[in-house]
């Protein structure tokens, strides 16, 4: 028995723990109704916790045209002396306080008595319907108005009259549906407990109309509510509520004062059912003076939305600062679509963005966000480029705060900045500075091969058949103790017979008799002219590139030229990319010449074959080697783009 008792206690503790965990999860908001779905705050009584303004409760038998009673803002209810039925009794809990009501003042005659009840809200709210429960007979004529601009202008929601044509000159909606006036809820019976009900939306249109749509909000939204009691009427029976509405204290209360019985209007309950205006993007609201974003444990319907779906504002009527890649839209209650705001792609370099209709149209309706105030030296619609004087760091991602690094250009070897520009300029992607003539390097810090005299005027070409000292310009003998030479490929190769014995020369076979080190003589190269892009199409070249010649080397059995590929117009089996590669001229003659001519420091349009097996790029007598010009590049690009037609 003891074991069963212990098991029972264990199960009880586990059940308590599970209940506590469920309570914590629900209180913490772990499961939100707004996740990927339209949502709305709970509906409550908009009049609860707020002050109702009336004419007669304080001001006695005042005229209808006078303003409502000016209650002080410090106290919640400013009650008149001996006022036992203040307006606050219309909004108290009818279950906790069933014997309280508001009573109007007595007029000269019951038929002439007119009163007004007004509810002023601090912001825009949505009201779905309103219910009035009368202790007195319901009025023979009354009007319910609303304002959406804090009382500047008013719109009548509904007119109630026992005879619509006599009171307002309008047809009754019983005979003409859609009329502003109705005879519903105007009968003097029951003498107590009679209701007046107003539905803001037509019951038929409410089934199909999205409550977040502009058409629905035009009817639902209000900042002020006004009830005008225009014409009272007497009860045909006794002047007290029926048995169903009689409480143990009712008889005592009604007998204490004949003034209370004479009041033409008396209301038990004013219920204005509504919620804060959040456009389907919030499930809770807080008070405007709330310093923390916490829920209110009160019956009062607060007006500031706790926005979801990356929206912002008191009514979730705009997107959050970094979520304007699409224009703001309300949620769709009919389909449940949340229509969230989309984040702008600013690569972590901006905290705000704005929506641009022009950018939206240019993107084909996919993205319209424009980043504001890009940081970390970035610019552009998405903060995707480096600003002037900075370039992309080659090894850091774009979203790094150090993705853009400052340009460093040698002031002697680089061109001066343009008028109005600040600091050095370099290419925003490669970081290449604009160099003076004969100077190269990313920062323009040294001379090109075949040049000397680095300074503010650039570098001067060497006046030598081969290379020269980059500082003094003195010619250098490149053939003393090595077999790799920085010489131009093309034209006359120097006479090198004195470097080899006859025996060594005889040992070279015909297959190896292509070395510029062994043959001399007069050279004559016939340049292949390119008349149009069709010349490239007639000879189907494997590769077509724009390249700068960096250096040329005689390897003994062959030549090797280092070039930097600037643009790839066509590639064959070998996938070409921008950067430094080697090409191999094969058109060596028995006189020690290479054709076509390739000079270091020059830019060429190169087109030729690939070597089978190795994939090396070759330069032959049938290759195209033409100095590059912008016009030539345009013609060739268009020809290749059109498929050589």
Secondary structure, 3 states (H helix, E strand, C coil): CHHHHHHHHHHHHHHHHHHHHHHHHHHCCCCCCCCCCCECCCCEECCCCCCEEECHHHHCCCCCCCCCCCCCCCCCCCCCCCCCCCHHHHCCCCCCCCCCCEECCCCCCCCCCCEEEEEEEEEEEEEEEEEEEECCCCCCEEEEEEECCCCCCCEEEEEEECCHHHHHCCCECCCCCCCCEECCCCCCCCCCCCEEEEECCCHHHHCCCCCCCHHHHHHHEEEEEEEEEEECCCCCCCCCCCHHHCCCCHHHHHHHCHHHHHCCCEEEEEEEEEEECCCCEEEEEECCCCCCCCCCCCCCCCCEEEECCCEECCCCCEECCCCCCCCCCCCCCCCCCCCCCCCCCCCCCCCEEEECHHHHHHCCCCCCEEEECCCCCEECCCCCEECCCEEECCCCCCCCCCCEEECCCCCCCECCCCCCCCCCCECCCCCCECECCCEECCCCCEECCCEEEEECCEEEECCCCCEECCCCCCEECCCCCCCCCCCCEEECCCCCHHHCCHHHHHCCCCCCCCCCCCCCCCCCCCCCCCCCHHHHHHCCCCEEEEEEEEEEEECCCCEEEEEEEEEEEECCCCCCCCEEEEEEECCECCCCCEEEEECCCCEEEEEECECCCCCCEEECCCCEEEECCHHHHHHHHHHHHCCCC
